[in-house]
Amino acid sequence: MSILNSDQIKEYIKKGKISFDPTLDKFQIKPHAVDLRMGFVFLIPKQWYIDKTGRRSLNIDHFDVNKKEYFDVIELKQGQTFDLLPEEYVIVSTLEKIKIPNDLMSILYPRSSTNRKGLSVDLTGIIDAGYEGSLMIPIRNNTKSQVVKLYPGERFCQIVFERLDESLKKSPGKENRYHKVDFKKAFTIVNSTKSKEEELEKEYVSKGKIDLLKKKFK
């Protein structure tokens, strides 16, 4: 694999193989990366919920069949900012929706200026070849007593493109589960649509039937 430089990135964009919506500005393309801007949708983890028994603490369990919404959704307007409280963790969407061809994969990194603010951008790292849509980025305020103000539109992470030795072949009916995600639907983001096989995998794991899972999906 090889990392694309700025000229190669521009060529992919020119040919429509890589796309950004909204389009990139002159501040975003770097020698071997593209800076991404913060979006307007923020997901804040919930701590409790109400049911027929009263107020209950919300323990995150993605294998729970009684599906719950684990986040409150805040969508800011232009000109508004978001105060990230000390040691608070949120998820924010990128401003850009991206489209990546099947012959590239991508890796996300925080910008150094983001780290210097006392923030950690907890990225999973890899964006699959063929991905299309917005990205959801976990952010944490690592300070003990300082509120960090977040500005939608600020550059806060960067994406590096790597060319694959062979183009990824798409399996029939298979799509990245985060493609075209509606970021206003908090539960959908955390528990996005899975295939029947993935639902069965989830059932086996929740019941501790690992041997059966391995046997069935050998």
C-alpha positions as CSV (number, residue, x, y, z in Angstrom):
1,M,0.0,0.0,0.0
2,S,1.1,3.6,-0.6
3,I,-0.1,6.9,0.9
4,L,-1.5,9.5,-1.5
5,N,0.1,12.9,-1.6
6,S,-1.8,16.1,-2.1
7,D,-1.4,16.0,-5.9
8,Q,-2.8,12.4,-6.1
9,I,-5.6,13.4,-3.7
10,K,-6.6,16.3,-6.0
11,E,-6.5,14.0,-9.0
12,Y,-8.8,11.5,-7.3
13,I,-11.2,14.4,-6.5
14,K,-11.0,15.8,-10.0
15,K,-12.0,12.4,-11.4
16,G,-14.8,12.1,-8.9
17,K,-13.4,9.0,-7.2
18,I,-13.1,10.8,-3.9
19,S,-15.7,13.4,-3.0
20,F,-16.5,15.7,-0.1
21,D,-19.8,17.5,0.6
22,P,-19.4,20.4,1.2
23,T,-16.4,20.7,-1.1
24,L,-13.0,21.3,0.4
25,D,-11.5,24.7,0.9
26,K,-7.8,25.7,0.5
27,F,-7.1,25.2,4.2
28,Q,-8.0,21.5,4.2
29,I,-5.7,19.8,1.7
30,K,-2.3,19.1,3.3
31,P,0.9,17.5,1.7
32,H,-0.4,14.0,2.4
33,A,-3.7,14.4,4.2
34,V,-7.0,16.2,4.3
35,D,-8.2,18.1,7.4
36,L,-11.9,17.5,8.3
37,R,-14.1,20.1,9.9
38,M,-16.4,19.6,12.9
39,G,-20.1,19.3,12.1
40,F,-23.2,20.6,13.9
41,V,-24.6,17.4,15.4
42,F,-23.5,16.3,18.9
43,L,-24.4,13.1,20.7
44,I,-24.3,13.3,24.5
45,P,-24.4,10.0,26.5
46,K,-27.5,9.6,28.6
47,Q,-27.2,8.6,32.3
48,W,-30.7,7.6,33.1
49,Y,-34.2,6.9,31.6
50,I,-37.8,6.5,32.7
51,D,-39.8,3.3,32.5
52,K,-42.8,1.9,34.3
53,T,-40.8,1.2,37.4
54,G,-39.5,4.8,37.7
55,R,-36.1,6.4,37.0
56,R,-33.5,3.9,36.1
57,S,-29.7,4.2,35.5
58,L,-28.8,3.6,31.9
59,N,-26.2,0.8,31.6
60,I,-25.0,0.6,28.0
61,D,-25.7,-3.0,26.8
62,H,-25.8,-3.3,23.0
63,F,-26.9,-6.9,23.3
64,D,-30.0,-5.9,25.1
65,V,-33.1,-6.9,23.1
66,N,-35.1,-4.0,24.7
67,K,-33.4,-1.4,22.6
68,K,-32.9,2.0,24.2
69,E,-31.6,5.4,23.0
70,Y,-28.2,5.9,24.6
71,F,-27.7,9.5,23.5
72,D,-29.3,12.9,23.5
73,V,-28.9,14.6,20.2
74,I,-28.1,18.3,19.9
75,E,-28.0,20.1,16.6
76,L,-26.4,23.5,16.7
77,K,-27.1,26.4,14.3
78,Q,-24.5,28.4,12.5
79,G,-22.8,30.8,15.0
80,Q,-23.5,28.5,18.0
81,T,-20.8,26.7,20.0
82,F,-20.6,23.7,22.2
83,D,-19.0,23.8,25.7
84,L,-17.4,20.5,26.4
85,L,-17.3,20.0,30.2
86,P,-14.2,18.7,32.1
87,E,-13.8,14.9,31.5
88,E,-17.0,14.9,29.4
89,Y,-17.3,12.5,26.4
90,V,-19.4,13.2,23.3
91,I,-19.6,12.1,19.7
92,V,-19.7,14.7,16.9
93,S,-20.3,14.4,13.2
94,T,-17.9,15.7,10.7
95,L,-19.1,18.6,8.6
96,E,-18.1,16.7,5.4
97,K,-19.8,13.7,4.0
98,I,-17.1,11.7,2.2
99,K,-17.1,9.1,-0.5
100,I,-14.1,6.8,-1.0
101,P,-13.5,4.4,-3.9
102,N,-13.0,0.7,-3.6
103,D,-9.2,0.9,-4.3
104,L,-8.5,3.2,-1.3
105,M,-8.8,2.9,2.4
106,S,-8.4,5.7,4.9
107,I,-7.0,6.3,8.4
108,L,-8.2,9.1,10.7
109,Y,-5.8,11.0,13.0
110,P,-6.4,13.9,15.4
111,R,-4.8,17.2,14.6
112,S,-2.0,18.2,16.9
113,S,-3.7,21.5,17.7
114,T,-6.7,19.5,18.9
115,N,-4.5,17.5,21.3
116,R,-2.9,20.7,22.7
117,K,-6.4,21.9,23.7
118,G,-6.6,19.0,26.2
119,L,-8.9,17.1,23.9
120,S,-8.5,13.5,22.8
121,V,-10.1,12.5,19.5
122,D,-10.6,8.8,20.1
123,L,-10.6,7.4,16.5
124,T,-11.0,3.8,15.6
125,G,-8.6,4.6,12.8
126,I,-9.7,2.8,9.6
127,I,-12.4,3.9,7.2
128,D,-13.3,1.1,4.9
129,A,-12.8,1.2,1.1
130,G,-16.0,2.1,-0.6
131,Y,-17.3,4.1,2.5
132,E,-19.9,6.8,1.8
133,G,-21.4,9.2,4.4
134,S,-20.5,11.4,7.4
135,L,-18.2,10.2,10.1
136,M,-18.9,10.1,13.8
137,I,-16.0,11.1,15.9
138,P,-15.7,10.5,19.7
139,I,-14.2,13.5,21.6
140,R,-13.2,13.7,25.3
141,N,-12.2,16.7,27.4
142,N,-9.2,15.3,29.3
143,T,-8.8,18.3,31.6
144,K,-10.0,18.2,35.3
145,S,-11.4,21.7,35.6
146,Q,-11.4,23.5,32.2
147,V,-14.3,23.8,29.8
148,V,-13.2,23.6,26.2
149,K,-15.3,25.4,23.7
150,L,-15.9,23.5,20.4
151,Y,-16.7,25.5,17.2
152,P,-18.6,23.7,14.4
153,G,-16.6,24.3,11.3
154,E,-13.2,24.1,13.0
155,R,-10.6,21.7,11.6
156,F,-10.1,19.0,14.3
157,C,-9.0,15.7,12.6
158,Q,-7.4,14.6,9.4
159,I,-7.8,11.7,7.0
160,V,-5.0,9.9,5.2
161,F,-5.6,7.9,2.1
162,E,-3.8,4.6,1.3
163,R,-4.0,2.9,-2.1
164,L,-4.8,-0.8,-1.9
165,D,-2.8,-3.3,-4.0
166,E,-6.1,-4.6,-5.3
167,S,-9.5,-3.0,-5.5
168,L,-12.0,-4.3,-2.9
169,K,-14.7,-6.5,-4.4
170,K,-18.1,-5.7,-3.0
171,S,-20.1,-8.7,-1.8
172,P,-23.7,-8.8,-3.1
173,G,-26.1,-7.1,-0.7
174,K,-23.2,-6.1,1.6
175,E,-22.8,-2.5,2.6
176,N,-20.9,-0.7,5.3
177,R,-23.3,-0.4,8.2
178,Y,-22.5,3.2,8.7
179,H,-23.2,4.3,5.1
180,K,-25.7,7.1,4.8
181,V,-26.4,7.2,8.6
182,D,-28.8,9.7,9.9
183,F,-26.9,11.4,12.7
184,K,-30.1,12.8,14.2
185,K,-31.1,9.3,15.1
186,A,-28.9,8.5,18.1
187,F,-29.9,4.9,18.5
188,T,-29.4,4.2,14.8
189,I,-25.8,5.3,15.0
190,V,-24.9,3.0,17.9
191,N,-27.0,0.1,16.8
192,S,-27.0,0.5,13.0
193,T,-28.8,-1.9,10.7
194,K,-27.1,-5.3,10.6
195,S,-27.5,-8.3,8.3
196,K,-29.3,-11.4,9.5
197,E,-26.0,-13.1,10.0
198,E,-24.7,-10.3,12.1
199,E,-27.9,-10.3,14.2
200,L,-27.4,-14.1,14.7
201,E,-23.8,-13.4,15.7
202,K,-25.0,-10.9,18.2
203,E,-27.5,-13.4,19.6
204,Y,-24.8,-16.1,20.0
205,V,-22.4,-13.7,21.7
206,S,-25.1,-12.4,24.1
207,K,-25.9,-16.0,25.1
208,G,-22.3,-17.1,25.4
209,K,-22.6,-19.6,22.6
210,I,-19.2,-18.9,21.1
211,D,-18.5,-22.5,20.1
212,L,-21.8,-22.6,18.2
213,L,-21.0,-19.3,16.5
214,K,-17.6,-20.6,15.4
215,K,-19.1,-23.9,14.1
216,K,-21.9,-22.2,12.2
217,F,-19.7,-19.5,10.6
218,K,-16.6,-21.6,10.1
